[in-house]
Amino acid sequence: MSNLSERLKHYPAVVDLQKRAKKRLPRVAWEYLDMGTDNDVALDLNREALNKIKFMPKFMLGNIQPDLSTTVFGREYKLPFGVAPVGLTGLMWPRVELILAQSAAKYQYPYTLSMVATQTPEAVGAVVGDMGWFQLYPPRSPLMRSDILQRAKDSGFHTLVVTADIPAPSGRQRSVRAGLTMPPKITPRFVWQGMINPAWTIATLREGLPSLRTLEKYSANGSMKEISDFVAKELGGTLDWTYLKEVRDLWDGPMVVKGIMHPSDAVKCLEIGADGVQVSNHGGRQLDGAPAAIDMLPIIVNEVGDKMTITFDSGIRTGLDVIRAYALGADFVFAGRAFISAVGAFGESGGDHVTEILKTEMRNDMANIGVASIEEIKAMRENDFFFE
Ligand SMILES: Cc1cc2nc3c(=O)[nH]c(=O)nc-3n(C[C@H](O)[C@H](O)[C@H](O)COP(=O)(O)O)c2cc1C
């Protein structure tokens, strides 16, 4: 298919991109991307809860031209959604971080690079411009921690996201069933999955098997096996309030704590000097008994929303979902799977494709609801929307 506008006619929504990505990715990569945890209850709940939020439209407002720009931590973004951090990204599609960072720079919205992504802060920093946020999993070694933070800063990342919600591993049954091992190994099953997905295989052969490149320098020989052992040993169960305060003191820009679901944790984050919390249940990937993240959003906004920035992710698939999160009080909204699926579906042009979808959906839905700006969405009250 020749150009983006043609492709948008055939793949006009994120669900279309997900369907196409599912066909093009080896099963092991698709399952890793799409799965929740255990029985996928929390994964499904995120969607069900978002779908329950309904708007009462207001009419007779003439020609509404919605303005999608918004400001967070004193920085203006032209679009009000960004890319959440995703690890082992190159398993889904090679160079996915660079592709999405380029779209973020072009359209001016944030791209969050995961510390366990498959491209380094140096490589992504070179293309993301001033749209880079960096996500840290807490390393046990203080030296490694300060070195990684320094690398992120030197590469131009200005906002730090510290992920709190992985104190222990979670059930990754779907990817285990599909044959994912850490590190990814070339088994006969993997070769077969590669053969029946030639576009992925050709792109991957060109780029080499994915590796957690940011971490290579801290492990003795940099091999994927060594890095996986190292991640298990160095990153698990390290985070507590003292640690978080240390990170706060090391980072001189805005710091957001990601994965906050309990209002009392949000209050403590505020007390140790965090600038924001990201309400998220990790896209339903960690605790199958977690509530939908969107249900916790207004509770946390009510608790600390007037004192700190509240960002949100988990379940966002449409422009309407982005509006829903702003209506419930978010200051910024992120998505993970929607962006990665887009690159799985269309490679290099996937980032622009999904951006156009979300942008168009937001413009249409805002006009249909009767709001012209993000501020107007945030100013909505009980009379303007309800939960079914
Ligand atoms: C494949 C995959 C890998 C992820 N890796 C990370 C990660 O490295 N760090 C992190 O903080 N969150 C990670 N997340 C969680 C996302 O940042 C985000 O919370 C989640 O994807 C939001 O839900 P959504 O995919 O429904 O938009 C990952 C999510 C997925 C789907």
PDBQT file of the ligand as one rigid body, heavy atoms in Angstrom, charges set to zero:
ROOT
HETATM    1  C1  LIG A 401       4.967  -5.623  26.079  1.00  0.00    +0.000 C 
HETATM    2  C2  LIG A 401       4.942  -4.653  27.217  1.00  0.00    +0.000 A 
HETATM    3  C3  LIG A 401       6.130  -4.344  27.885  1.00  0.00    +0.000 A 
HETATM    4  C4  LIG A 401       6.125  -3.411  28.923  1.00  0.00    +0.000 A 
HETATM    5  N1  LIG A 401       7.315  -3.041  29.491  1.00  0.00    +0.000 NA
HETATM    6  C5  LIG A 401       7.322  -2.064  30.436  1.00  0.00    +0.000 A 
HETATM    7  C6  LIG A 401       8.546  -1.552  30.930  1.00  0.00    +0.000 A 
HETATM    8  O1  LIG A 401       9.633  -1.933  30.506  1.00  0.00    +0.000 OA
HETATM    9  N2  LIG A 401       8.479  -0.595  31.896  1.00  0.00    +0.000 N 
HETATM   10  C7  LIG A 401       7.293  -0.106  32.380  1.00  0.00    +0.000 A 
HETATM   11  O2  LIG A 401       7.282   0.754  33.257  1.00  0.00    +0.000 OA
HETATM   12  N3  LIG A 401       6.126  -0.558  31.884  1.00  0.00    +0.000 NA
HETATM   13  C8  LIG A 401       6.109  -1.496  30.920  1.00  0.00    +0.000 A 
HETATM   14  N4  LIG A 401       4.928  -1.904  30.378  1.00  0.00    +0.000 N 
HETATM   15  C9  LIG A 401       3.660  -1.278  30.832  1.00  0.00    +0.000 C 
HETATM   16  C10 LIG A 401       3.360  -0.025  29.994  1.00  0.00    +0.000 C 
HETATM   17  O3  LIG A 401       4.262   1.009  30.266  1.00  0.00    +0.000 OA
HETATM   18  C11 LIG A 401       1.953   0.497  30.263  1.00  0.00    +0.000 C 
HETATM   19  O4  LIG A 401       1.763   0.624  31.645  1.00  0.00    +0.000 OA
HETATM   20  C12 LIG A 401       0.861  -0.398  29.674  1.00  0.00    +0.000 C 
HETATM   21  O5  LIG A 401       1.253  -0.914  28.420  1.00  0.00    +0.000 OA
HETATM   22  C13 LIG A 401      -0.405   0.418  29.517  1.00  0.00    +0.000 C 
HETATM   23  O6  LIG A 401      -1.444  -0.360  29.065  1.00  0.00    +0.000 OA
HETATM   24  P1  LIG A 401      -1.880  -0.432  27.511  1.00  0.00    +0.000 P 
HETATM   25  O7  LIG A 401      -0.898  -1.309  26.840  1.00  0.00    +0.000 OA
HETATM   26  O8  LIG A 401      -3.240  -1.039  27.614  1.00  0.00    +0.000 OA
HETATM   27  O9  LIG A 401      -1.883   0.965  26.952  1.00  0.00    +0.000 OA
HETATM   28  C14 LIG A 401       4.897  -2.829  29.336  1.00  0.00    +0.000 A 
HETATM   29  C15 LIG A 401       3.726  -3.138  28.654  1.00  0.00    +0.000 A 
HETATM   30  C16 LIG A 401       3.735  -4.022  27.601  1.00  0.00    +0.000 A 
HETATM   31  C17 LIG A 401       2.447  -4.290  26.869  1.00  0.00    +0.000 C 
ENDROOT
TORSDOF 0
